[in-house]
Every structure is written in C-alpha cells, then in structure tokens.
C-alpha cells in the first residue's frame, strides 16, 4: 500500500486504499491497481510542482475509475485531488467533485465540506477522528502524524478562517521537511503576507528570501497564495 495515498485519504473515506488492495484478500482488478498508482504519481508530481506529469496522471486515474461506470467512485477520486490542492492553498472549490456531488455518499460530502472549511456539526461526525478534531480545534492539527493529512487540515483551517500563526508555521515546516515545493511556496507566501499585515517587515523579508530560494531551485507553480 502506498503511504502517500494513505496520507491524503482518511480511513473513513479509504476508497483508493481499497483500490490498492491493502487487505489480504483476492488480488484486485487491474483498473484498481492502475487507478491507485496513477493517483499516487499525480499527487507526488503535484506537490513537487510538476504540473505536466500531475495532469497526465490524474487523467489516467480518472480514466481507470470511469471504466467502472461509478460516479460515486469518481467523486472520491476527485476529492483526493482537491485535498492536495487545499494542502497547497491552490483550491478553486473543487468543481470536478461538485459535478458528481449528487452521486457522492454522505462521508464524501462531509469531507468536501471539511476541505472547503465549512463542515457542519453533522459533517464532522462523519470525518475520521483526527480530521474531526482538527475541524474544530486548530491546535489539534499539529498532532496529526501524517504530513500530507496535516497540510490538508491546515489548508482547511485557513479556508475556515481558523488558522493560527502556529498552524501556518507548522504547515510551512511540514512542507519543507518533505521537500514539497508547491505547498511550501504557498505557505511561505501566506506567512509573508500576514507578517506584512502585522507590520513585521523583518519576518516578511526573511520569508521572501526562503521563497526566492525555493523558486531558484525547484519547479514553482504559478500564482500566489490567498490572503490569510
């Protein structure tokens, strides 16, 4: 089983973990393994800022899932992509999921609300425990052990207007430790913007130097992070 897919996909929504055939059961069909592997490659490429590979691998993953004729499965796959975008402060409301919402199951709809930063009390009951805690308490985000899940929770908190300075620092450190240039740039930019709003020009300039370093050696995506 791939660890990256496990990071981005909470256990209560473990569609692609099933696709990976993690349990000691009959070997899964080819489409399941192919979809899982393509989603894994897409996620890694996206986090590293390689848009060309990410787009192609997401197309491959969607094509494999579409072979089942199940919009519910495709909705779950689209949530994986949306989660990576939220972790990178790059989400646009997840329109691909919204187009499939009518066929999505309740846990997926709850997770979509969580990603958008508007999970209701009823939605939170359908989330896995770590995400359930993070949806109400920003301090709980740092306790999420998996790096990508931690970044997703931080992004959801920012969407909801609940991200504390500690959340931004934790997200930056998480992306930095993993070498994920896309989310690292986004979180550094968000922190620099906040520092300037607070009048801390020294911190803002230090963060800008880090941004310049990442841009000079990585594959930075276009655009800037949203205002925090």
N, C-alpha and C positions, 0 to 999 in steps of 0.2 A: 504494500500500500504506500502511495506517495505521501510524504509528510506535508508538502505544500498544499495539496488538496484538503488534507485534514485540517490545516490551519484555517483556511478560508471558509470552510463549510462546517458549521456547528453540527454536533452529533444529532440534534433533533431534526436537522434538515439534511441528513447524510445521504443524499441521492447519489452523488458521484463516488462516495465511499462504497456504496453498493455496486456502482458501475465498475469500481476497481476490483470487486470480488474479494474483499478483505477477509470475509469469514471462510472457514474451512468447509466449503460447500462445493457443489459441482462447478466446474470451470465456466465462467460467464461467457456469453456470446461475444463474438468478435467486436460488434459495434460498441459494447460496453467498455471493453478494454481500450479500443481506439478513441472513444469519446473522452475517457478519463485521461489518457496520455496526451491528447491534444489540448485539453483544458489545462493540464499541468504545464505544458510547454508555453501555452499562451499566457498564463499567469506570470510565469517567471520572466518571459520576454517583456511583458507589460511593465512589471516592476523595475526592470533594468532599463526601460526607456526605448526598447526596440519595437517600435510601432508596426513595422512591416511584418515581422515574424508574428507578433501578437495577433494582428488582424487575420493573417492566414490561418493560424492555429485555431482561433475562435471559429472561423468559417468551417474548418474541418470538424471541430467538435459539434457544432450545430448540425452539420450535415449528417453525422453519425446518429445523433439523437433523433433527428427528424425522420430517420428511417423507421422509427417505432410508430410514427403517427400519433404520438402522445404529446399534446400541448402542455400537459402538466409537467412532464419531464423536461421539456424545453424551457419552461418557465423557471425551473430550478437551476438549469444551466445558466440562464441569463442572470440569475441572482448571484452566481459565482463571479461573473464578470463585473456586475455592479458593485460587489463587495470590494474587489480590487480597486475599482475607481474611487470608492469612498475612502479607502485607506490612503489613496494618493490625492485626496481633495480634488478629484477630477470628475466627479459625478455630474450628470445632467438630468437627474430624475429617473433614470433607468427606463426609458421609453420602450425598450425591447421587452422588458418584463410587463410593463403596463399593457402592451398589446395582447399579452397572454393571461392577464390577471383573471379573467372570467373562468379560466380552466385551472387556475392555481389552487392548491389546497390551503387550508387555514394557516398552518405553520409558515408556509412560504409568504402569504400575505402579511403575516405578522413580522417576518424577517424583513420584508421590503419596507414596512413602516419603520422598523428599527433603523435600517440603513438611512432612511430619509430624515431621521431624528424626530419622528412624531409617533413613536409607539405608544399606544394607549395602555391602560392597566390590563385590559383584556389581552392585548397583543403580547405584553410581557410575560404572561403566564404560559405562552406557547414557545418562548425562547429557551435555549439551554441555560443552565444556572449562571454561568459566567456572564453571558450576554444580558441575562435578566438583571443581574446586579449592576452591570455597567450602564444599563439603560436608565438607572435612577441615581446612581452614585458614581460620579467621575473618579473618586478615589479608588474604586474597585478595578479600574482599567489597568492600573499598574500590576495588579495581581494576576492578570491573565497571562499564563505561561507561554502560550504560543505567540510568536512575534507578529504574524500576519493578523491573527484574530485581535491582538492588542491594537494594531494600527486601525483595523476596521472599527473597533469600539471607539477609538479616539476620533476618527472621522465622523462617526455617528453623533458623538457628543458635540463636536463642532457644529454639525448641522443643526443640532437642537439648541445651540447657544449655551451649552453647559460645560464647554471645555475650559478648564482652569489653566493657568500658566504651567502647572505641573504636568498636565496632560500633554501640552504642546512639547515640553521638554522630553517627556517620556517617548512620545511618538518620534521625535527627531532622533533620539538616541537609538530607538529600535530600528528605524530605517537605516541609520548609519552603520550599526553593528552588522546588519545583513547585507550591506552594500547595494541596497535598492535605491538607485539614483532618482527615480521618478518621485516616490513619496518623500524621499529626503529633501529634494529641492522644494517640494510643495510645503512641507512643514517648516523648513528654514525660512521660506518667504512669508508664511503666516506669522512666524515669530518676529521677523524683522518688521513687518507691518505693525504688529501690536507694540513692539518696542518704540517705534516712532510715534504712535498714538500716545504712548505714555511718556514721551519725551526722553527716552533713554537712547540717545544717539550713539553712545559708545557701544552698547549691546547691538544696536541695529547695524553698525558698521562691522562689528565682529562677525555677525551672521552673514552679512553681504560678502565678506571675504570667504567664508565657507561655501557660499553659493557659487562664487566665481571659481573656486577650486573644483567643485563637482562638475560644473559646466565645461571646464577646460579639459577634463579627463574622461568624462562619461558621455552618454547619449541623452542629453536632456530633452524632455518633451517641450513642446511649445506652450506658451500661455503662462499665466501666473496663478498663484493660489488665491482663493477668495479671501475677502476681509474677514478676520476673526472677531 
